[in-house]
């Protein structure tokens, strides 16, 4: 992941090192020029000292790193080294760079009035050593300062980006329903447009969520009453007109399906994250399963089906309404799509830090290629037409939404009973984020 702090810090530190390196090169060149001038001046002084010594080396001061020769009429009058008996240079006056005695030398020559030629020389390596010493002595404090400057840069950048970090922490700590405006104690000028945009987006989202929730809830409530009246009227009409009973029965079945769809839409609105996180508590999934089976037992018994519940107490962080709605949809679906005298088995178990809910039946099941589709809203599998279910295609979609609220998982497979197996896995403490 790209880090602004890392990028800015690296750029600043790299620039700092580049500037220091460039300054070191410039300083080295300047020091080399200055040392050359200084050494040339020293050579001039040494030559003057040699010319005044009248050929007596003992009187020459400061000749430790130098060599000199005094020539007159082509003869060597005096010299500082017995190993160098040839002229140091062929030049009669001025400065030159020469090679002798296995070294590179800086030579200064001057002709005197009495045909005397004085030559003095100094190794160029001495000049380079002096330049290196000067450069190191100047640059080393900067090099020692680089870690300190890097730390200062890092702390400055971190402090400058602190409002962004605070904003990130506030956003990550928010619950799903919290769409209130964000406030920070100190907002830099550059961040003010970002804060204004975020708060505007939160405000619009909050209004949109409220409109959606109110619409779904109001629409479901408003539709339930006229649909119930329609069902009663159809029943009375079928009693008064027995000849049209078959046609009215089909209309009544469509009315039942519409009533079921309205109820499911109402359940969808009630299982929204905004309401869910406000009602969290520890709920026993096994006890909820018992209540669901008790409420649905009359319908299951009417189909001459058998249902069993296995497991033990299993507490998890949830709401009784959402768990009840989820299990009711799963068990009602199993009963609706299974034939008469079918078997339905519900299992509630705890595996480590997870609650596993299994609903299995001995019905026809769902083809493998259709299983991913049935979790989508309003999708109805091909068995619907065979069993004339009043389903609206929202049952498993509601189950999937509830599972997502718990940060759990749902898997559809083949049951050992021969039909469909629905396995829901919910973390015990996973619904509080």
C-alpha positions, -999 to 999 in steps of 0.1 A, spaced: 0 0 0 13 34 -9 22 56 21 22 93 18 43 97 49 69 72 36 70 89 2 74 124 15 100 113 41 120 94 15 119 123 -10 130 148 17 158 126 30 170 117 -5 170 153 -15 189 162 17 215 135 10 218 146 -26 223 182 -16 250 172 9 267 150 -17 266 178 -42 280 202 -16 308 177 -8 318 175 -45 318 213 -48 336 217 -16 362 192 -26 369 210 -59 371 243 -41 394 229 -14 416 214 -42 419 248 -59 426 266 -26 452 240 -15 469 242 -49 471 280 -45 483 276 -10 510 250 -19 521 271 -49 526 300 -25 545 277 -2 567 266 -31 574 302 -39 584 308 -3 606 277 -3 624 288 -35 630 322 -20 644 305 11 667 283 -10 679 313 -30 689 331 2 707 301 17 737 304 -5 737 268 -12 736 256 24 707 232 29 707 234 66 695 270 63 664 260 43 634 259 65 604 237 60 619 214 34 606 181 49 581 174 20 600 192 -6 631 187 -28 651 214 -44 681 219 -67 703 249 -75 720 249 -109 746 273 -124 760 270 -159 746 235 -162 762 223 -130 744 211 -99 755 233 -70 734 219 -43 704 197 -38 682 182 -11 682 145 -23 712 124 -35 688 102 -55 678 130 -78 708 144 -97 691 154 -129 671 186 -134 637 185 -119 622 202 -150 633 215 -183 615 247 -178 635 278 -169 608 295 -149 572 290 -136 552 261 -124 549 227 -140 539 191 -132 567 165 -136 573 128 -131 604 116 -114 614 93 -85 583 73 -91 560 102 -82 541 131 -96 555 164 -85 546 201 -87 578 220 -97 585 257 -94 616 271 -112 631 306 -112 662 319 -129 683 344 -110 704 372 -123 738 353 -121 726 325 -144 716 305 -113 685 284 -117 666 273 -85 641 244 -87 618 233 -58 593 205 -60 565 190 -39 546 157 -44 511 163 -57 499 136 -33 506 159 -4 482 184 -20 455 157 -24 460 145 12 455 181 24 424 185 2 410 153 15 416 163 51 399 197 46 369 181 28 364 154 54 367 179 83 340 201 66 317 174 54 317 150 84 295 173 106 269 172 79 271 134 76 267 131 114 237 154 111 219 133 84 203 108 109 192 137 131 178 156 102 161 124 89 145 120 124 134 156 124 119 152 89 101 120 98 86 136 130 76 167 111 59 148 83 42 125 109 30 156 128 18 172 96 -2 140 86 -16 135 121 -50 150 111 -53 124 84 -45 96 108 -71 109 133 -96 111 105 -88 75 95 -92 63 131 -125 81 135 -138 65 103 -126 30 113 -142 32 147 -176 42 134 -205 18 136 -226 10 106 -255 33 115 -233 63 125 -235 88 97 -231 119 117 -207 147 107 -171 142 115 -154 167 138 -116 171 145 -100 194 170 -76 208 145 -83 208 108 -56 220 84 -66 243 56 -58 216 30 -81 191 47 -111 213 51 -125 205 16 -121 168 23 -140 171 56 -167 192 40 -172 166 12 -172 137 36 -198 153 59 -219 161 29 -218 125 17 -226 112 52 -256 136 53 -269 124 19 -264 88 28 -283 92 61 -312 108 43 -312 81 16 -311 53 42 -340 69 61 -361 73 30 -354 37 19 -363 23 53 -394 44 57 -405 35 22 -401 -2 26 -417 -2 60 -446 21 50 -452 3 18 -454 -31 35 -477 -18 62 -500 -1 37 -502 -31 15 -510 -57 42 -544 -43 51 -559 -42 16 -545 -76 7 -560 -91 39 -594 -76 29 -590 -89 -6 -583 -124 7 -615 -123 28 -635 -110 -1 -623 -137 -24 -632 -163 2 -667 -149 5 -670 -147 -33 -660 -183 -37 -687 -193 -11 -714 -173 -30 -703 -185 -65 -693 -222 -62 -692 -224 -101 -662 -200 -102 -644 -216 -72 -615 -229 -93 -608 -195 -109 -611 -177 -75 -588 -203 -59 -561 -194 -84 -566 -157 -76 -566 -164 -39 -533 -183 -43 -518 -153 -61 -531 -131 -32 -514 -154 -7 -482 -151 -26 -484 -113 -26 -491 -112 11 -461 -134 17 -439 -111 -5 -451 -80 15 -443 -97 48 -408 -106 35 -402 -71 23 -412 -59 58 -387 -84 73 -360 -71 50 -365 -36 63 -364 -48 99 -332 -67 94 -313 -37 82 -278 -30 98 -291 2 113 -316 -15 134 -296 -47 140 -266 -31 158 -289 -12 182 -304 -43 196 -275 -67 200 -273 -90 230 -265 -126 239 -291 -150 224 -295 -188 227 -297 -201 191 -310 -235 203 -339 -219 223 -348 -198 192 -348 -229 171 -372 -245 195 -396 -216 193 -395 -216 155 -403 -253 153 -431 -248 179 -447 -221 158 -443 -240 125 -452 -274 138 -489 -272 128 -480 -265 92 -453 -292 92 -477 -317 108 -504 -309 82 -479 -321 55 -474 -352 76 -437 -343 78 -414 -352 107 -390 -326 122 -363 -331 147 -340 -308 166 -305 -318 178 -278 -299 197 -276 -279 229 -275 -244 242 -254 -221 220 -251 -184 229 -240 -158 204 -241 -120 200 -272 -113 180 -309 -104 183 -337 -129 189 -357 -114 160 -330 -119 134 -322 -154 145 -359 -163 146 -364 -148 111 -335 -167 97 -344 -201 111 -381 -195 102 -372 -190 66 -349 -220 65 -373 -244 81 -404 -230 63 -385 -234 30 -375 -270 39 -411 -278 46 -425 -261 16 -402 -278 -9 -402 -312 7 -430 -337 -2 -454 -351 23 -441 -375 49 -406 -360 44 -380 -356 72 -366 -323 83 -336 -322 107 -323 -290 125 -290 -291 143 -275 -264 165 -239 -269 176 -209 -249 188 -176 -254 172 -148 -234 189 -158 -198 186 -186 -204 160 -222 -214 161 -232 -239 133 -268 -241 123 -278 -270 99 -312 -274 83 -316 -306 62 -345 -322 45 -353 -353 24 -369 -332 -4 -357 -329 -40 -329 -305 -31 -315 -278 -54 -293 -285 -84 -257 -276 -79 -257 -249 -107 -287 -232 -91 -274 -230 -55 -255 -197 -59 -286 -181 -75 -311 -189 -48 -294 -165 -24 -303 -136 -47 -335 -116 -42 -366 -127 -61 -349 -157 -76 -371 -189 -74 -357 -223 -84 -374 -246 -108 -390 -267 -81 -414 -238 -74 -437 -246 -102 -438 -283 -92 -447 -276 -56 -467 -244 -62 -450 -226 -35 -462 -192 -24 -426 -181 -20 -415 -147 -33 -379 -155 -38 -369 -134 -8 -365 -161 19 -329 -172 13 -320 -136 4 -332 -125 39 -312 -154 53 -281 -142 34 -286 -107 47 -288 -118 83 -257 -140 79 -239 -110 65 -250 -89 95 -233 -115 118 -202 -116 95 -209 -153 91 -211 -177 61 -238 -198 44 -233 -229 23 -257 -250 4 -251 -287 -3 -266 -322 -4 -280 -336 28 -275 -371 40 -313 -373 41 -313 -369 3 -324 -333 -1 -309 -299 6 -285 -291 34 -282 -254 44 -252 -247 68 -250 -214 85 -219 -205 104 -220 -175 128 -191 -162 149 -200 -160 186 -187 -124 189 -186 -114 152 -218 -92 151 -205 -62 170 -183 -46 143 
